[in-house]
Amino acid sequence: MKFSLKSILPHLIAVVLFVVLPSVYFAPLYDGYALKQSDIRQFQGMSKEIFDYKLANDNKQPYWTNAMFSGMPAYQISVEHNANWLTKVDQFIKLGLPRPVGILFISMLGFYILGLCLRINPWLSMIGALCYGFSTINILYLGAGHMSKVNSIAYMAPALGGLILAFRGRWLLGSAVFALFLGLNITANHLQMTYYLAFILGAVAIAETLRLGLAKEIKTLLFSIAGLAVASALALLSNASLLSTTLEYSKATTRGSSELTIKPKMGSTQAKEGLNEDYILEYNYGKRELLSIYAPNAKGGKGDLIGNDPDALANTDPTYAEQVGQMNHYWGGQRMSGGAFYFGVVMLVFFILGLIFVKDVLRWPFIVLSILVLYLASNQMNAFNDFFIHQFPMYNKFRDSKMLLVLFQIMIPAMGLLFVDKLLKNEGLWGQKKYWYGAMGAIALTGVVLLMTPSISGTFLSPDEIKQFNEASNQAKDASQTAYYQGLRQALVDTRIDIYKADMQRSLFLVLLGLGIVVLFIRTQINRIILLAITGVLVLGDQMSVAKRYLNNDDSTGSYASYQTLDEASVPYAVSPADMSILNRENPNATLAQKLRTAYADFDYYKNLTDENTLSAYAAFGALNLSSNYRVLNTNGTMAETNTSFFHKSLGGYHGAKLKRYQEFVDFHFPAAAQALSAAVNQAKNEKFRTLALPADISQEQAQQIFDTLSVSEIALSGEAEYLNMLNTKYIITKPDQPALRNTNANGPAWFVSDVKLVKNANEEILASGSKAFQNSKTRAIVSSEYANMVVGLKADSTSSIELTKYDPSELAYRSNSKTKQLAVFSEIYYPAGWNCYIDGKKPVETLRANYLLRAVVVPAGTHQVTWKFEPVSVQVGTTLSMLGSGLLLLGFALALWLTYKRANNQAPELQK
């Protein structure tokens, strides 16, 4: 088989195009800037202990971190699965490009491969790749820092391509392509996207199986199924280290099952298994919000001030313009919106025509999936949502099920370009041309109706806004004030109607252009290359114009809205006075701090940081974290921030898969603990206030002012805040600009208890562990009756002691001394899947859970070395299987390419005879 320049030219141009366009779009990345990505910032906070440990220990991977939620596995934070060779493949095919550019490149390349697998004209496949790459799901999530999500999406299209190719006569090559890209999709580590990929793979596989079965092509079918089965097994095996740890961990997270049958007084309903309905649906689309697929601003698009849209207030009544400008540009049903999911209205026209007229079995799974996705993307508890959340396997493990719309990102350009390709080849379309024109007329008419009747999209006020306007009108003091609120309400509605109509006009204009191209393909003999070029420009312009609404490199104001300098990106969190007060009270290891400071010079996150003081502070906090073991509570957004985790071992954090036991304990006891904490602060301030020499005639107002300015450095937590003591909460940050409070009652890393209270079940355990009756966690432990025979024969010893001698995220060592057998309780989170306890270095001993959350072990009398080691079997076994599986996959892929090439060479002379 000979390769000519003509045959490979489209592929070379495609690769160049897929590098150049993302590079232009993200041009500031080549000029000393980085994207402002909120999730990357959060990631830097939650992962700092992990990276500091690796820098200080020759890149050794810790599988546990105490940076968040008092301790959790690092599996879904930052673990490198280097045994999986596909991680190297992922890096290689990104060509060393800046990460957002590299991800967009493989996204486009991946869809291009899907197009080729569908035997679509390469030039058309390029157009589809641009549509796929610049779809706003990619742009929005790259901008937010959800890199693994977009990386996973990038490999969805070529995985589907491999599956289709395997069913359509090229079972060996198709299976190899499927194995590689399914493996890469899983390696990207966003299992929600992999789960949704399974929807389209399953639907297409069923359709293709039926096609081959009805055609009685049984041999082809069996080879295809066998090849794809082996490919799937290799893709899964390659990711065994990721999947085994994730599966093991997921059972213990908020996505797993609960032993509780009760719910907290002030909390939401406890889901028995998986996430609850509200949490899953809160970011889904509201009523008729799916119109934003057609026109991004059908519900306002991005959540932002209307005043930041220069055109939105052009026709607003000047009386209300200022107030309207301060209101939300978005009025849809999501909790918040970074922007609409938009896949291009031009391509949407082609897609609809393709679903109607293309003679391809793909029509049917695409139609079924389209209907399904439209229902499941809704935030309404319709029959589809109810069934899938409560009955469909694993569906309730993932939130934001609106992300199923990612299937449209694949289906719209795939079916759309199949339609255009059939037009180009003048084959594979059913029906007379009058039907084609009828369908096109209906599409155009629908666009006109949507433009002319805005009310078809529903209300132009969000439910909260309707409530606020009603309350304001009801509380108005007089008729003029009532009239003002009514006028403001109408001005807001009118402004939003203008926003809606402006985008509907844009979409209708593009629809007519798209339909015009179809007519030109049908009725004229214009050079097809020219028509393809026009189509490409139109699709790219459509996609890019919307993508730039959400992420652009406009610097007309003197600075980039979406970018920051590399120096700024190197400082995810500034050191606050509260943080410094803790550092100054503690004693960081100077040698370790210097080692980290030196390592930071070559570390990606800090190598561009020019402020030496900040760099030294980061190193000092890192050294302190790696050589001490206490916790810090930040009362500001405790469960939704990683600022604290960046500098300390935090009781809070930010993660979608925290341990369920921990979340349950927080739900049950944190509100009461927060009140007890506030009372303790006020008590300390009262004691300080009473020591002040104040004038006898001071007024109550003046005394209150003085009291409000008082600050205290220490408090003693007790009562309903006792659980903070058992978690060794040594410091509390109430205001970042003030010194942190030191809790003098923190239990420390470990202690012996003299009293054990047995409880019957999880309900009793969680209630007793946070109740007032608990009194002192340092002397009493709440233990489930399942451990009853382990705690018999314990005798109090007032002289006993246990102290921490070594801290390591994955290994903690203690020295104990007692005259009798004792129950030791540790301020560490109970997680039996990996944590083993050794006494004097012997084989692991039996352990138990105390106070619903903590690890505990019975220590014999005498002096002993007690060591906890995190040794998850899932990591050890998974690593071996990943190396084996990825090696076999890549070997199989190479063999399939060689056999395909050899077969083509053998067939070429036959064709020439």
LINKAVEN-V853888 format. One record per helix or strand of 3 or more residues. SS is the DSSP state (H for helix, E for strand). FROM is the first residue (numbers start at 1). TO is the last residue. If there is no record, write none. Layout:
# LINKAVEN-V853888
ss->(SS & SS)
from->(FROM & FROM)
to->(TO & TO)
This chain:
# LINKAVEN-V853888
ss->(H & H & E & H & H & H & H & H & H & H & H & H & H & H & H & H & H & H & H & H & H & H & H & H & H & H & H & H & H & E & H & H & H & H & E & H & H & H & H & H & E & E & E & E & H & H & E & H & E & E & E & E & E & E & E & H)
from->(5 & 27 & 33 & 38 & 86 & 99 & 122 & 136 & 147 & 156 & 171 & 191 & 218 & 240 & 277 & 289 & 296 & 306 & 321 & 345 & 362 & 383 & 395 & 401 & 433 & 454 & 463 & 479 & 528 & 563 & 566 & 577 & 590 & 612 & 631 & 638 & 643 & 660 & 700 & 719 & 729 & 741 & 750 & 755 & 762 & 772 & 780 & 785 & 801 & 811 & 822 & 835 & 848 & 854 & 862 & 873)
to->(25 & 30 & 35 & 56 & 92 & 117 & 133 & 144 & 154 & 167 & 187 & 214 & 238 & 250 & 281 & 293 & 299 & 308 & 325 & 357 & 376 & 390 & 397 & 425 & 452 & 457 & 474 & 523 & 550 & 565 & 569 & 585 & 602 & 625 & 634 & 640 & 647 & 690 & 709 & 726 & 733 & 743 & 753 & 759 & 768 & 774 & 784 & 790 & 808 & 818 & 829 & 839 & 850 & 859 & 870 & 912)
